[in-house]
Amino acid sequence: MARPLRILILLVILALVAGMTAGERLWVRSWSRPLAVAVYPVAMDAASADYVARLGAEDFREIADYIAAEAQRWQQAGVPAPRIGLKAPIREAPPMAQGRGVLDAVVFSLRLRWYAFRHTPFWDSLGTVRLFVLYHDIEGSAALPHSLGLQKGLLGVVHVFASDAQRAQNNVVITHELLHTLGAKDKYGAGGLPIHPAGYAEPYADPLLPQTRAEIMGGRVPITESRAEIPDSLADTLIGYATAAEIGWSRP
């Protein structure tokens, strides 16, 4: 095959992939149908395998209820309740992000999309957010790797603890990364401190501190100017005005 023809075919394929990716994002962010989320659990060690085997769809129902309640609070009457499905566990872990450069991010994104293509059904996944939730033994993991959510491909890699006691906080992390795939941006800065005003649940409270809840993308409850606490559950968080706009919500 002549080189120009091969290049043309490659360019056509890339254009189709780019068009499909953009179309998926627009479709999902239109909120014209129930948000579809597929959770693929991955046991990262032998100690976590039993926990993963016991997971049920009810373990993630709180996330769907939370998004539905926040949509109602933002007067998004036409937003249907999300559908979160638990899929069969995957044995192979997804690729991990390496480095912080632009090229590193591009390579990681391509590797993750190839991983998703190999481990999830292609046609059934169109328009669906796919979250690979990696469960770690709480006894052997002092700190978890950084979780992330990508708009391109509607993919997320979420690191959580394999513990019933951590389920509520796990759902906070999962929801945070889910919202990343829908266009929401982080709203915290150095040291994990939420940025005012967008990273505060009540940015115009008087007194401003301490806050009683966390903005979901701010990540923590601001207590003082130099201290913020991890929320215990989704009940201790809300979707703030900036995040609502980023995911396609706005007040009528």
C-alpha positions in Angstrom: 0.0 0.0 0.0 1.4 3.4 -1.0 2.6 5.6 1.9 0.2 8.5 1.1 -2.8 6.1 1.1 -1.7 4.7 4.5 -1.4 8.2 5.9 -4.9 9.1 4.5 -6.4 6.0 6.1 -4.8 6.9 9.4 -6.0 10.4 9.3 -9.6 9.3 8.5 -9.4 6.9 11.5 -8.1 9.6 13.8 -10.9 12.0 12.6 -13.5 9.4 13.2 -12.2 8.7 16.8 -12.0 12.4 17.5 -15.6 13.0 16.2 -16.9 10.0 18.2 -15.2 11.3 21.4 -16.6 14.8 21.0 -20.0 13.4 20.2 -20.0 11.2 23.3 -19.1 14.2 25.5 -21.9 16.4 24.1 -24.4 13.5 24.4 -23.6 12.9 28.0 -23.4 16.5 29.0 -26.8 17.3 27.4 -28.4 15.4 30.4 -31.2 14.4 28.0 -31.0 10.8 29.1 -30.0 9.0 32.3 -26.3 9.3 32.9 -24.9 5.8 32.4 -22.0 4.8 34.6 -20.3 1.4 34.5 -18.1 0.5 37.6 -15.4 -2.1 36.9 -13.8 -3.2 40.2 -10.2 -4.3 40.3 -8.6 -6.1 43.3 -5.0 -4.7 43.6 -3.9 -7.4 46.1 -5.0 -10.8 47.4 -6.4 -9.3 50.6 -8.8 -7.1 48.5 -10.1 -9.9 46.3 -12.7 -11.2 48.8 -14.0 -7.7 49.3 -14.3 -7.1 45.6 -16.2 -10.4 45.2 -18.8 -9.2 47.8 -19.5 -5.9 46.1 -23.1 -5.2 45.0 -24.8 -2.5 43.0 -26.3 -1.2 46.3 -22.8 -0.1 47.4 -22.9 2.6 44.7 -26.6 3.6 44.8 -25.7 6.5 47.1 -23.8 8.1 44.2 -26.8 8.1 41.8 -29.0 9.4 44.6 -26.6 12.2 45.4 -26.3 13.4 41.8 -30.1 13.2 41.4 -30.6 15.2 44.6 -28.0 17.8 43.6 -29.6 18.2 40.1 -32.9 18.9 41.9 -31.2 21.4 44.2 -29.9 23.2 41.1 -33.5 23.1 39.6 -32.5 20.8 36.8 -36.0 19.3 36.6 -35.3 17.5 33.3 -32.2 15.6 34.5 -33.1 11.9 34.8 -31.6 9.9 37.7 -28.3 8.3 36.8 -27.9 4.6 36.3 -24.8 3.1 37.9 -24.1 -0.5 37.0 -21.6 -2.8 38.7 -19.7 -4.9 36.2 -17.7 -8.1 36.6 -14.3 -7.6 38.2 -11.2 -7.2 35.9 -8.1 -9.0 36.9 -5.6 -6.8 35.0 -4.9 -3.4 36.5 -5.1 -0.4 34.2 -2.0 1.6 33.3 -0.8 4.1 35.8 0.0 7.7 35.0 3.7 8.4 34.6 5.1 11.9 34.8 3.3 15.2 34.5 4.3 16.5 31.1 2.0 17.0 28.2 3.5 14.1 26.3 3.2 11.9 29.4 -0.5 12.8 29.6 -1.2 12.0 25.9 0.6 8.6 26.1 -1.2 7.7 29.3 -4.6 8.7 27.8 -4.0 6.5 24.8 -2.8 3.5 26.9 -5.9 3.9 29.2 -8.2 4.0 26.2 -6.6 0.9 24.7 -7.0 -0.9 28.1 -10.7 0.1 28.2 -11.2 -1.1 24.6 -9.7 -4.5 25.5 -11.6 -5.0 28.8 -15.0 -3.5 28.1 -17.6 -4.0 25.4 -17.1 -1.3 22.7 -20.6 -0.7 21.4 -22.4 -1.1 24.8 -19.9 1.5 26.3 -20.7 4.3 23.9 -22.0 7.2 25.9 -21.2 5.5 29.2 -18.8 6.7 31.8 -16.4 3.8 32.6 -14.8 3.9 36.1 -12.1 1.4 36.9 -12.2 1.3 40.7 -9.0 -0.1 42.2 -9.4 -1.6 45.6 -6.4 -1.7 48.0 -5.8 -3.5 51.3 -6.4 -0.9 54.0 -3.8 -2.6 56.2 -1.0 -2.5 53.7 -1.6 0.9 52.0 -0.5 3.9 53.9 -1.4 6.2 51.0 -3.2 5.6 47.8 -2.1 6.6 44.3 -3.7 9.6 42.8 -7.1 9.0 41.2 -8.2 10.7 38.0 -11.1 11.2 35.6 -10.7 11.9 31.9 -13.3 13.7 29.7 -11.8 12.2 26.6 -13.1 8.7 26.5 -15.3 9.2 29.6 -12.8 7.2 31.7 -11.8 7.2 35.3 -9.2 5.4 37.4 -10.2 5.5 41.1 -8.1 4.2 44.0 -10.0 3.3 47.1 -9.7 1.1 50.2 -11.2 -2.4 50.4 -13.1 -1.8 53.6 -16.7 -1.6 54.7 -15.7 1.2 57.0 -14.4 3.2 54.1 -17.4 2.7 51.8 -18.8 6.2 52.4 -15.5 8.0 51.8 -14.9 5.7 48.8 -18.1 7.0 47.2 -16.9 10.6 47.7 -13.7 9.8 45.8 -15.6 8.0 43.1 -18.1 10.8 42.7 -15.3 13.4 42.5 -13.6 11.5 39.6 -17.0 10.8 37.9 -17.6 14.6 37.8 -14.1 15.0 36.3 -15.2 12.9 33.3 -18.2 15.3 32.8 -16.0 18.3 32.7 -15.6 19.4 36.4 -12.3 20.8 37.4 -10.4 20.5 40.7 -11.0 23.4 43.1 -8.1 22.9 45.5 -4.6 24.2 45.6 -1.4 23.6 47.4 -1.6 21.2 50.3 -5.1 20.1 49.2 -6.7 23.3 50.6 -9.9 24.3 48.8 -9.7 27.5 46.8 -12.1 30.3 47.7 -14.7 30.9 46.4 -15.3 28.1 43.9 -13.9 25.4 46.2 -16.1 26.3 49.2 -19.6 24.8 49.7 -20.8 28.1 51.2 -18.4 30.7 49.8 -20.3 33.7 51.2 -21.1 32.4 54.7 -20.5 34.9 57.5 -18.3 33.9 59.3 -16.6 32.1 56.4 -14.8 29.6 58.5 -15.3 26.9 59.6 -17.4 25.5 56.8 -19.6 22.5 57.6 -19.5 20.8 54.2 -17.1 20.4 51.3 -17.6 21.4 47.7 -17.3 18.1 46.0 -14.4 19.2 43.7 -12.8 21.2 46.4 -12.4 17.9 48.1 -12.2 18.9 51.8 -14.1 20.9 54.4 -12.3 24.1 55.2 -11.9 24.5 58.9 -9.2 27.3 59.2 -7.1 29.1 56.6 -4.5 26.4 56.9 -6.5 23.3 57.7 -9.2 21.3 55.9 -10.8 17.9 56.7 -11.8 15.0 54.4 -15.6 14.7 54.3 -16.9 11.5 55.9 -19.6 10.9 53.2 -21.4 12.5 50.3 -23.9 13.9 52.8 -21.0 16.2 53.9 -20.6 17.6 50.4 -22.4 19.5 47.7 -22.0 20.5 44.0 -21.0 24.2 44.0 -21.9 26.9 41.4 -18.7 26.5 39.3 -18.9 22.7 39.2 -22.6 22.8 38.3 -21.8 25.1 35.3 -18.8 22.9 34.2 -21.0 19.8 34.0 -23.7 21.5 32.1 -26.1 22.6 34.8 -27.3 26.2 35.3 -30.2 27.7 37.1 -33.2 28.5 34.8 
